[in-house]
Amino acid sequence: VRWDDTPLGNGPIGRAIREGKPQIVRDVARAPQFLPWRKHALERGYLSDTAIPIREGNTVIGALAVYAGTHDAFNREAIDELVAFVLQASLALQRVREYRQLSFSEERFRRLFDQIPAACFTYDLDGNIRHWNQHCRRLFGYSREEGQPECPAAGACPKGAETIFIVDDEPEIREMG
């Protein structure tokens, strides 16, 4: 698919991407802008076509092409429904992209937390360890496979503190937030 201002870029998909507006071909056999694809479309039974731009924010990132086996298949109501569908798809794509970015950020934090050269762990208000790093496991003699024990610095786990950092084998309580 092309969207430059050439014959191959002036079909419904190319124009929808370039202009950011829905494009409708009511009769594939007669539309001059459809000439490069006419033979293949008619062989497949496509008689009309529409292309709806897909946006991410204000930027067009692609287009949804829909083909029909009847002439003039895309009235205003059909176009409005397709535009609404594409808007929902755009929002879903944006959420997927945001989720991937968040997952990547969380993974980087987990690696940093695990590799930091100080014993670090987090626990909930009941004193159950939620996360602990490699140095902390070594210091208290646990392997990763042994799971999360009770708070190893039990006397230093006051209610309300979220994280304990142990540097040079001395607990230091730091409230996060």
C-alpha positions as CSV (number, residue, x, y, z in Angstrom):
1,V,0.0,0.0,0.0
2,R,1.3,3.4,-0.9
3,W,0.0,6.8,0.1
4,D,2.2,9.1,-2.0
5,D,0.7,11.3,-4.7
6,T,1.2,8.7,-7.5
7,P,-1.3,6.5,-9.3
8,L,-0.6,3.7,-6.8
9,G,-0.9,6.1,-3.9
10,N,-4.2,7.6,-5.0
11,G,-6.4,4.6,-4.3
12,P,-8.9,4.7,-1.4
13,I,-6.4,3.5,1.2
14,G,-3.6,5.8,0.1
15,R,-6.0,8.8,0.0
16,A,-7.5,7.9,3.4
17,I,-4.1,7.8,5.0
18,R,-2.8,11.0,3.2
19,E,-6.0,13.1,3.6
20,G,-7.2,11.6,7.0
21,K,-10.8,11.2,5.7
22,P,-12.9,8.2,4.8
23,Q,-12.8,7.3,1.1
24,I,-15.6,5.6,-0.8
25,V,-15.5,3.9,-4.2
26,R,-19.1,3.3,-5.1
27,D,-18.4,1.4,-8.3
28,V,-15.0,-0.3,-8.7
29,A,-15.5,-0.9,-12.4
30,R,-15.9,2.9,-13.2
31,A,-13.8,4.7,-10.6
32,P,-10.7,6.1,-12.3
33,Q,-8.7,6.1,-9.0
34,F,-9.3,2.4,-8.7
35,L,-7.8,1.5,-12.1
36,P,-4.5,-0.1,-10.9
37,W,-6.5,-2.6,-8.8
38,R,-9.7,-3.0,-10.9
39,K,-8.9,-6.3,-12.6
40,H,-8.0,-8.1,-9.4
41,A,-10.9,-6.6,-7.4
42,L,-13.5,-7.6,-10.0
43,E,-12.0,-11.1,-10.2
44,R,-12.6,-11.4,-6.5
45,G,-16.2,-10.0,-6.8
46,Y,-15.4,-6.6,-5.2
47,L,-17.8,-4.0,-6.6
48,S,-17.4,-1.2,-4.1
49,D,-14.9,-0.3,-1.5
50,T,-14.2,2.1,1.4
51,A,-11.1,3.0,3.4
52,I,-11.3,4.5,6.9
53,P,-8.2,6.2,8.4
54,I,-6.8,4.8,11.6
55,R,-5.4,7.4,14.0
56,E,-3.2,7.5,16.9
57,G,-4.0,10.9,18.5
58,N,-3.9,13.3,15.6
59,T,-1.7,11.2,13.4
60,V,-3.0,8.8,10.8
61,I,-1.1,5.5,11.2
62,G,-3.0,3.4,8.7
63,A,-6.4,2.6,7.2
64,L,-9.1,-0.1,7.3
65,A,-10.2,-1.2,3.9
66,V,-13.6,-2.8,3.5
67,Y,-14.8,-4.4,0.2
68,A,-18.3,-5.3,-0.8
69,G,-19.9,-7.5,-3.5
70,T,-22.5,-4.9,-4.4
71,H,-22.3,-1.4,-5.9
72,D,-22.7,1.6,-3.7
73,A,-22.6,-0.6,-0.5
74,F,-21.4,2.2,1.8
75,N,-24.0,4.7,2.8
76,R,-23.5,7.4,5.5
77,E,-24.7,5.0,8.2
78,A,-22.3,2.3,7.2
79,I,-19.4,4.8,7.1
80,D,-20.4,6.2,10.5
81,E,-20.4,2.6,11.9
82,L,-17.0,1.9,10.4
83,V,-15.6,5.1,11.7
84,A,-16.8,4.2,15.2
85,F,-15.3,0.7,14.9
86,V,-11.9,2.2,13.8
87,L,-12.0,4.7,16.7
88,Q,-12.4,1.8,19.1
89,A,-9.7,-0.2,17.3
90,S,-7.4,2.9,17.5
91,L,-8.0,3.2,21.3
92,A,-7.3,-0.5,21.8
93,L,-4.0,-0.2,19.8
94,Q,-3.1,2.8,22.0
95,R,-3.8,0.8,25.2
96,V,-1.7,-2.1,23.9
97,R,1.2,0.2,23.2
98,E,0.9,1.8,26.6
99,Y,0.6,-1.6,28.3
100,R,3.8,-2.7,26.5
101,Q,5.6,0.4,27.6
102,L,4.5,-0.1,31.2
103,S,5.5,-3.7,31.1
104,F,8.9,-2.8,29.7
105,S,9.4,-0.2,32.4
106,E,8.3,-2.6,35.2
107,E,10.7,-5.3,33.9
108,R,13.6,-2.7,33.9
109,F,12.7,-1.8,37.5
110,R,12.6,-5.5,38.5
111,R,16.0,-6.1,37.0
112,L,17.4,-3.0,38.7
113,F,15.8,-3.9,42.0
114,D,17.2,-7.5,41.8
115,Q,20.7,-6.5,40.8
116,I,21.2,-3.5,43.2
117,P,24.2,-4.2,45.4
118,A,22.2,-3.8,48.6
119,A,19.7,-6.1,50.3
120,C,16.2,-4.8,49.4
121,F,12.7,-6.1,49.9
122,T,9.2,-4.8,50.1
123,Y,6.4,-6.1,52.2
124,D,2.8,-5.5,52.9
125,L,1.3,-4.0,56.1
126,D,1.0,-7.6,57.6
127,G,4.7,-8.1,57.3
128,N,4.6,-10.5,54.3
129,I,7.4,-10.0,51.9
130,R,6.2,-9.0,48.5
131,H,9.5,-8.7,46.6
132,W,13.1,-9.2,47.6
133,N,16.3,-9.0,45.7
134,Q,19.2,-11.3,45.1
135,H,21.5,-9.6,47.7
136,C,18.7,-9.9,50.4
137,R,18.2,-13.6,49.6
138,R,21.9,-14.3,49.9
139,L,22.2,-12.3,53.1
140,F,19.4,-14.2,54.8
141,G,20.3,-17.6,53.2
142,Y,17.3,-18.2,50.9
143,S,17.2,-19.2,47.3
144,R,14.7,-17.8,44.8
145,E,13.0,-21.2,44.7
146,E,12.3,-21.2,48.5
147,G,9.7,-18.4,48.0
148,Q,9.1,-15.5,50.2
149,P,9.7,-16.1,54.0
150,E,8.4,-14.1,56.9
151,C,10.0,-10.7,57.3
152,P,13.7,-11.5,57.9
153,A,14.2,-8.3,59.9
154,A,11.0,-8.9,61.9
155,G,11.9,-6.5,64.7
156,A,12.6,-3.8,62.1
157,C,9.3,-4.2,60.2
158,P,7.0,-1.6,61.7
159,K,3.5,-1.1,60.4
160,G,3.3,1.5,57.7
161,A,6.8,1.2,56.4
162,E,6.8,0.0,52.9
163,T,10.5,-0.9,52.2
164,I,13.5,-1.8,54.2
165,F,17.0,-1.3,52.7
166,I,19.8,-3.3,54.3
167,V,23.2,-1.8,53.7
168,D,26.3,-3.2,55.2
169,D,24.0,-5.7,57.0
170,E,22.2,-2.9,58.9
171,P,18.4,-2.4,58.3
172,E,17.4,1.1,57.3
173,I,13.6,1.8,57.0
174,R,12.5,4.1,54.3
175,E,8.9,5.0,53.7
176,M,8.1,5.2,50.0
177,G,5.7,7.7,48.6
